[in-house]
Amino acid sequence: MQVICPICKNKTTWEENPWRPFCSERCKLIDLGKWVSEEYRVKGDEKEE
């Protein structure tokens, strides 16, 4: 099955790919870095301080 990498948009295979859904370790680490730096956020209820 062919999938599109969510980072670089290249096509890659699902079955033989150890970094799925990414095409490479590089794209996997870019995505991890975005989560760590809080570029990605899961919207939730705001808490009052």
URVENFEN-V259425 format. One record per residue. N is the residue number from 1. PSI is psi as a letter, one per 20 degrees, with the letter a starting at -180 (* if undefined). Layout:
BEGIN
n=N psi=PSI
n=N psi=PSI
END
This chain:
BEGIN
n=1 psi=p
n=2 psi=p
n=3 psi=r
n=4 psi=p
n=5 psi=p
n=6 psi=i
n=7 psi=g
n=8 psi=i
n=9 psi=j
n=10 psi=q
n=11 psi=q
n=12 psi=r
n=13 psi=q
n=14 psi=g
n=15 psi=g
n=16 psi=j
n=17 psi=o
n=18 psi=i
n=19 psi=j
n=20 psi=q
n=21 psi=j
n=22 psi=r
n=23 psi=h
n=24 psi=r
n=25 psi=h
n=26 psi=g
n=27 psi=h
n=28 psi=g
n=29 psi=h
n=30 psi=g
n=31 psi=g
n=32 psi=g
n=33 psi=h
n=34 psi=h
n=35 psi=g
n=36 psi=h
n=37 psi=j
n=38 psi=k
n=39 psi=h
n=40 psi=p
n=41 psi=q
n=42 psi=o
n=43 psi=p
n=44 psi=a
n=45 psi=p
n=46 psi=p
n=47 psi=q
n=48 psi=q
n=49 psi=*
END
